[in-house]
């Protein structure tokens, strides 16, 4: 079965450096195969014959790199379902729209999460799908949106965010 590992807070602003090759080696040391590390922002796709937990991957990474690495491992079919929930006409561009997928750690993966995130329907779109919230906002309203207010909160520590281009590519890679 194909899986995706999403790491939170690595290679951001030069902090918590996690080189792609070393990331791949840790996953392979767990017996995972066909490992592809996508970009240098904590995304990997791999194959495993048995279920692999987020905690197993996280423990191996933290043992190797000696800093906390919140880790979310999702089955490939769930990653594809999340990407399928992104409307085809949504973009992530510098002038028009900012569109993201907010991947949810298990503790907050509930249908009422958009309320907890402070969803503002007058300026943004947020759609819950099991495992994530897909969201889009115009660049003009971005500073007033829910994601801006999420940063630094307790809830923020329980999500990992990717732009829709990355989410679509990860779904393609598991396919």
C-alpha positions as CSV (number, residue, x, y, z in Angstrom):
1,X,0.0,0.0,0.0
2,X,1.2,3.5,-0.7
3,X,1.4,6.1,2.0
4,X,2.3,9.8,2.4
5,X,4.3,11.2,5.3
6,X,3.9,14.9,6.1
7,X,6.3,16.4,8.5
8,X,5.5,19.6,10.4
9,X,8.0,22.4,10.9
10,X,11.1,21.1,9.1
11,X,13.3,23.2,6.9
12,X,11.4,26.4,7.7
13,X,13.5,29.5,7.9
14,X,16.7,27.5,8.3
15,X,15.4,25.8,11.4
16,X,15.1,22.1,12.1
17,X,17.1,21.1,9.0
18,X,16.2,17.7,7.6
19,X,18.0,16.9,4.4
20,X,16.0,15.0,1.7
21,X,18.6,12.2,1.4
22,X,18.7,11.6,5.2
23,X,14.9,11.7,5.4
24,X,14.7,9.0,2.7
25,X,17.3,6.9,4.5
26,X,15.4,6.9,7.7
27,X,12.2,5.8,5.9
28,X,14.1,3.1,4.1
29,X,15.6,1.9,7.5
30,X,12.1,1.2,8.6
31,X,11.7,-1.2,5.6
32,X,9.7,1.2,3.5
33,X,10.1,0.9,-0.2
34,X,9.8,3.1,-3.3
35,X,10.5,6.2,-1.2
36,X,10.1,9.5,-3.0
37,X,10.9,12.7,-1.1
38,X,9.0,15.5,-2.7
39,X,10.4,19.0,-2.3
40,X,12.5,19.8,0.8
41,X,9.6,20.6,3.1
42,X,8.8,17.3,4.7
43,X,6.8,15.3,2.1
44,X,7.5,11.7,1.3
45,X,5.6,9.0,-0.5
46,X,6.4,5.3,0.1
47,X,5.2,1.7,-0.1
48,X,4.7,-0.6,2.9
49,X,3.3,-4.1,2.9
50,X,1.8,-3.5,6.4
51,X,0.2,-0.5,8.1
52,X,2.7,2.0,9.3
53,X,1.9,4.5,12.1
54,X,2.7,8.2,12.3
55,X,4.3,7.5,15.7
56,X,6.7,4.8,14.3
57,X,7.9,7.2,11.6
58,X,8.1,10.1,14.0
59,X,10.1,8.1,16.6
60,X,12.6,7.1,13.9
61,X,13.0,10.6,12.6
62,X,13.4,12.1,16.1
63,X,16.0,9.5,17.0
64,X,18.0,10.4,14.0
65,X,17.7,14.2,14.0
66,X,17.4,14.9,17.8
67,X,14.5,17.4,17.6
68,X,10.7,17.0,17.7
69,X,9.2,16.3,14.3
70,X,5.4,16.1,14.4
71,X,4.6,13.5,11.7
72,X,1.4,12.6,10.0
73,X,1.2,9.4,7.9
74,X,-1.8,9.0,5.7
75,X,-2.8,6.2,3.4
76,X,-2.6,7.0,-0.3
77,X,-6.3,6.6,-0.9
78,X,-7.0,9.3,1.8
79,X,-4.5,11.7,0.2
80,X,-6.2,11.2,-3.2
81,X,-9.6,11.8,-1.7
82,X,-8.4,15.0,-0.1
83,X,-6.9,16.2,-3.4
84,X,-10.1,15.3,-5.2
85,X,-12.0,17.7,-2.8
86,X,-10.0,20.6,-4.2
87,X,-12.1,22.3,-6.9
88,X,-10.5,22.1,-10.3
89,X,-10.6,25.9,-10.8
90,X,-8.7,26.7,-7.5
91,X,-5.3,28.2,-8.0
92,X,-2.4,29.2,-5.8
93,X,-0.9,32.2,-7.5
94,X,0.9,35.4,-6.4
95,X,-1.8,37.8,-7.5
96,X,-5.2,36.1,-7.3
97,X,-5.7,33.4,-4.8
98,X,-4.0,31.5,-2.0
99,X,-5.3,28.0,-1.8
100,X,-4.1,25.4,0.7
101,X,-4.8,22.0,2.3
102,X,-4.7,22.0,6.1
103,X,-3.9,18.4,7.0
104,X,-5.3,17.5,10.4
105,X,-3.7,15.4,13.1
106,X,-6.1,12.8,14.5
107,X,-7.1,14.7,17.6
108,X,-8.7,17.5,15.6
109,X,-10.0,15.6,12.6
110,X,-13.6,16.4,13.2
111,X,-16.4,17.9,11.0
112,X,-16.6,21.0,13.2
113,X,-13.0,21.9,12.7
114,X,-13.8,24.9,10.4
115,X,-15.6,26.5,13.3
116,X,-12.6,25.9,15.5
117,X,-10.3,27.4,12.9
118,X,-12.4,30.6,12.9
119,X,-13.8,30.2,9.4
120,X,-15.0,33.5,7.9
121,X,-17.3,32.6,5.0
122,X,-17.6,36.2,3.9
123,X,-14.0,36.3,2.8
124,X,-12.8,32.7,2.4
125,X,-13.9,29.2,1.5
126,X,-13.2,26.2,3.8
127,X,-14.4,22.7,3.1
128,X,-13.8,19.8,5.5
129,X,-13.0,16.4,4.1
130,X,-11.9,13.5,6.3
131,X,-8.3,14.3,7.2
132,X,-8.1,17.9,6.0
133,X,-9.7,21.2,5.3
134,X,-9.3,22.7,1.8
135,X,-9.3,26.4,1.8
136,X,-9.0,29.3,-0.6
137,X,-8.9,33.1,-0.1
138,X,-8.1,36.0,-2.3
139,X,-4.7,37.5,-1.8
140,X,-6.4,40.8,-1.0
141,X,-8.1,39.2,2.0
142,X,-5.3,36.9,3.1
143,X,-4.2,39.0,6.0
144,X,-7.7,38.9,7.5
145,X,-8.2,35.2,7.0
146,X,-8.5,32.3,9.4
147,X,-5.0,30.9,8.7
148,X,-3.3,34.2,9.7
149,X,-5.0,34.0,13.1
150,X,-4.2,30.3,13.5
151,X,-0.4,30.7,13.5
152,X,1.0,30.4,17.0
153,X,-2.1,28.9,18.6
154,X,-2.5,25.5,20.3
155,X,-4.6,24.3,17.3
156,X,-1.8,25.3,14.9
157,X,0.5,22.7,16.4
158,X,-2.0,20.0,15.3
159,X,-2.0,20.8,11.6
160,X,0.4,20.8,8.7
161,X,-0.3,22.9,5.7
162,X,0.6,22.4,2.1
163,X,-0.4,24.5,-0.9
164,X,-2.8,22.9,-3.3
165,X,-0.1,22.3,-5.9
166,X,1.8,20.2,-3.5
167,X,-1.4,18.4,-2.4
168,X,-2.2,17.5,-6.0
169,X,1.3,16.3,-6.7
170,X,1.3,14.1,-3.6
171,X,-1.9,12.5,-4.7
172,X,-0.4,12.0,-8.2
173,X,2.7,10.3,-6.7
174,X,0.7,7.8,-4.6
175,X,-1.4,6.9,-7.7
